[in-house]
Amino acid sequence: MTRLRRPLSLLIAAALCLPPAPAQAQFGGLGGLFDKAQKAKKVGDSMREIGPEEEIKIGNDLAGMILGAAPLVDNAAEQHYVNRLGMWLALHTDRPDLPWKFGVIATEDVNAFSTPGGYVLISQGVFERVRNESELAGVLAHEIAHVVQKHHLHALQNEMRTTAVADVGGSMVASGGVGGFLTEQVVKAGKTLYTRGLDKGDEYEADRMGVVIAARAGYSPYGLVGVLQTLSAQQDQKGMALMMKTHPNPTDRMDRLGKAMGTRLDALTPVADDLPSFVALRNPPPPPAAKAPAKARAKAKPRRK
């Protein structure tokens, strides 16, 4: 019996006439393998070191998240002053070339935020509580230290790595960056981070480094201590809840700073506690009284008899 052999070209033509099978069916279990490979790539992305451009992009996204909840205060003089002071402090760090941006946000809650790449935002509640320029410098220098040491970037690494490893379903230990993740993923992790706060060790380190940055810039190293004294006395007041949740107790911070500083910074001279420009900013002169219109003045003149 002779078997009929169809030409290969006819078989290919017949196959092309058939409706295409789903990719999952055509490749069998390879679809699941592809998904796992994609998830594994996320883990790899979360582990690599990221460069300054990516760091700045992440910081922009997170700053946008914060400003979406509390916009900048509509006070040009205040914003200019805080930016000028912040830029001066940043010049006395190891990362002066970052695109630093400083601002005061419209919330009476007492808090301050920084994001990777150079954004530093303090609340109106903080600005109204600082008593002199050295205290303002202490707050800004503390947040600058977080950026210089990449505290938030490293915390985001851990958050994103945990998420990526959970997706894969395995466990890995490594170090690196958060590159390769979508903006939405970074912002989601950022919301968790800024609600929970950094590790206490990062806050203590930022206190120590902030004191040094402020002193290098010519301010009293005790400016931050003054702020912590105010916070300690007001910790049960309205607007303090998030600060107390996301930061160590102010008294504990002062104790640790005292042990770290000792008397080594007492001999620094000259140092600035306050400047007339800051006093004027905090206590602006009252606006001049409005002059009466010319017609009204003319009517007010007594008629000559």
C-alpha positions in Angstrom: 0.0 0.0 0.0 1.4 3.3 -1.1 1.2 6.2 1.3 0.3 9.6 -0.1 2.8 12.2 0.7 1.5 15.7 0.6 4.0 18.4 -0.4 5.3 20.4 2.5 4.1 23.6 0.8 0.5 22.3 0.9 0.8 21.5 4.7 2.1 25.0 5.4 -0.7 26.6 3.3 -3.3 24.5 5.1 -1.9 25.5 8.5 -2.0 29.2 7.5 -5.7 28.8 6.7 -6.5 27.6 10.3 -7.4 30.2 13.0 -4.3 31.0 15.1 -4.2 29.2 18.5 -3.6 31.3 21.6 0.0 32.0 22.4 -0.4 30.3 25.8 -1.7 27.1 24.1 1.0 27.2 21.4 3.9 27.5 24.0 2.3 25.4 26.7 3.9 26.2 30.1 6.3 28.8 28.7 3.8 31.6 29.4 4.1 31.0 33.2 7.9 30.8 32.8 7.8 34.2 31.0 5.9 35.8 33.9 8.3 34.5 36.4 11.2 35.8 34.3 9.6 39.2 34.3 9.1 39.1 38.1 12.7 38.0 38.5 13.8 41.0 36.4 12.0 43.3 38.9 14.0 41.7 41.7 17.2 42.3 39.7 16.1 45.9 39.0 15.5 46.5 42.8 19.0 45.3 43.5 21.2 47.3 41.2 22.8 50.6 42.1 21.1 53.6 40.5 22.8 56.7 39.2 22.1 60.4 40.0 19.7 60.8 37.1 17.4 58.0 38.3 17.7 59.2 41.9 16.6 62.7 40.8 13.7 61.2 38.8 12.5 59.2 41.8 12.8 62.2 44.1 10.7 64.3 41.6 8.0 61.7 41.7 7.9 61.5 45.5 8.0 65.3 45.8 5.0 65.5 43.5 3.2 63.1 45.8 3.9 65.3 48.8 3.0 68.5 47.0 -0.2 66.9 45.8 -1.3 66.5 49.4 0.0 69.9 50.6 1.0 72.6 48.0 3.6 75.3 48.5 2.6 78.2 50.7 1.7 81.2 48.6 4.3 83.5 50.0 7.1 84.4 47.6 9.3 86.1 50.3 9.1 83.1 52.6 9.9 80.6 49.8 12.8 82.6 48.5 14.3 82.9 52.0 14.1 79.2 52.7 15.5 78.3 49.3 18.4 80.7 49.7 19.2 79.4 53.2 18.8 75.8 52.0 21.1 76.3 49.0 23.8 77.8 51.3 23.7 74.8 53.6 23.8 72.3 50.7 27.0 73.9 49.4 28.6 72.7 52.7 27.9 69.0 52.0 29.5 66.3 49.9 26.7 66.6 47.3 26.5 70.3 46.4 25.8 69.7 42.7 22.4 68.1 43.2 19.5 70.2 41.9 18.5 71.2 45.4 15.0 72.7 45.9 13.5 73.9 49.1 10.0 75.0 50.0 7.4 75.5 52.7 4.2 73.5 52.3 0.8 74.6 53.4 0.0 72.5 56.4 -0.1 73.3 60.1 1.1 69.8 60.9 4.6 69.8 62.3 6.9 67.9 60.0 9.6 68.1 57.4 10.3 65.9 54.3 13.1 65.2 51.9 13.2 63.1 48.8 16.1 61.5 46.9 17.9 63.9 44.5 17.5 67.1 46.6 14.0 68.1 47.5 13.5 69.4 51.0 10.0 70.5 52.2 9.1 71.8 55.6 5.6 72.5 56.8 4.2 75.9 57.7 3.8 74.4 61.2 7.5 73.9 61.5 8.4 77.3 60.1 6.1 79.1 62.6 7.7 77.3 65.5 11.4 78.0 64.8 12.5 80.9 66.9 15.6 82.1 64.9 17.5 81.4 61.8 19.9 78.9 63.4 16.9 76.7 64.3 15.6 76.9 60.7 19.1 76.0 59.5 19.1 73.0 61.9 15.8 71.7 60.5 16.9 72.1 56.9 20.4 70.6 57.5 18.8 67.5 59.1 16.7 66.9 56.0 19.7 67.7 53.7 21.6 65.0 55.6 18.9 62.4 54.7 19.5 63.2 51.0 23.3 63.2 51.3 23.2 59.8 53.0 20.5 58.5 50.6 18.4 57.3 53.6 15.1 57.4 51.7 16.6 55.8 48.6 17.9 52.9 50.6 14.6 52.6 52.5 12.8 52.5 49.1 15.2 49.8 48.0 14.2 47.6 50.9 10.5 48.3 50.3 10.6 47.6 46.6 12.8 44.5 47.1 10.4 43.0 49.5 7.6 43.5 47.1 9.5 42.1 44.2 10.7 39.0 46.1 7.1 38.4 47.3 5.9 38.5 43.7 8.5 35.8 42.7 7.7 33.8 45.8 11.2 33.3 46.9 13.7 34.9 49.2 16.8 36.7 48.2 19.3 39.0 50.0 21.1 41.7 48.0 21.7 45.4 47.8 21.3 48.0 45.1 18.7 50.4 43.7 15.1 50.8 42.7 15.5 51.5 39.0 13.2 49.8 36.6 10.0 50.2 38.6 7.1 52.2 37.4 6.3 55.6 38.9 3.1 54.2 40.4 5.1 51.5 42.2 7.6 54.0 43.5 5.0 56.4 44.7 3.1 53.6 46.4 6.2 52.5 48.2 6.9 56.2 49.1 3.5 56.6 50.7 4.2 53.6 52.9 7.7 55.0 53.8 6.6 58.6 54.6 3.7 57.3 56.7 5.9 54.9 58.6 9.1 56.9 58.8 12.7 56.0 58.5 14.7 53.7 60.8 15.6 55.4 64.1 19.3 55.0 63.2 18.8 57.1 60.1 17.2 59.9 62.1 20.0 59.9 64.7 22.6 60.0 61.9 20.8 62.9 60.2 20.7 64.7 63.5 24.5 64.4 63.9 25.3 65.2 60.3 22.8 68.1 60.3 24.6 69.7 63.3 27.9 69.5 61.4 26.4 70.9 58.2 24.9 73.9 60.0 28.2 74.6 61.8 30.1 74.4 58.6 27.8 77.0 57.1 28.4 79.4 60.1 25.3 78.7 62.2 25.1 77.7 65.8 25.4 73.9 66.2 22.6 74.1 68.8 19.9 75.3 66.4 18.6 71.8 66.0 18.7 71.2 69.7 16.5 74.3 70.2 13.9 72.9 67.8 14.0 69.5 69.6 13.4 71.3 72.9 10.3 73.0 71.4 9.0 69.7 70.0 9.5 68.0 73.3 7.5 70.6 75.1 4.7 70.5 72.5 4.6 66.8 71.6 1.0 66.4 72.9 -0.3 69.4 70.9 -2.4 69.4 67.8 -0.4 68.8 64.6 2.3 66.7 66.3 0.9 63.2 65.7 2.7 62.4 62.4 6.0 63.8 63.6 5.9 61.7 66.8 4.9 58.6 64.8 7.7 58.9 62.2 10.5 60.2 64.4 12.2 59.1 67.6 11.2 61.0 70.8 12.7 64.5 70.8 14.2 63.9 74.3 15.9 60.8 73.2 17.3 62.6 70.2 18.7 65.4 72.4 20.3 62.9 74.7 22.0 61.2 71.8 23.1 64.4 70.2 24.5 65.6 73.5 26.6 62.5 73.8 27.8 62.7 70.2 28.6 66.4 70.4 30.0 66.7 73.9 31.8 70.1 74.1 33.7 69.8 70.8 31.5 72.5 69.1 31.4 74.9 71.9 34.5 76.8 70.8 33.1 77.5 67.3 33.2 81.3 66.6 31.7 83.2 65.2 28.3 81.6 64.8 25.0 83.0 63.8 21.9 82.5 65.9 19.7 85.0 64.2 19.9 87.6 61.4 17.9 90.8 61.0 16.6 89.6 57.7 15.0 86.6 59.4 13.5 88.7 62.1 12.0 91.0 59.4 10.6 88.0 57.5 8.9 86.7 60.6 7.6 90.1 61.7 6.9 92.0 58.5 5.9 95.7 58.9 2.2 96.4 58.6 1.0 97.4 55.1 0.7 101.2 54.7 -2.7 102.6 55.2 -4.7 103.1 52.0 -4.9 106.7 50.9 -8.3 108.1 50.2 -9.1 108.7 46.5 -8.5 112.2 45.3 -12.2 112.9 44.7 -13.0 111.9 48.3 -10.3 114.2 49.6 -11.7 117.1 47.6 -15.2 116.5 48.9 -13.8 116.5 52.5 -12.3 120.0 52.2 -14.4 122.7 53.9 -15.9 125.2 51.6 -14.6 128.8 51.9 -17.3 131.3 52.8 
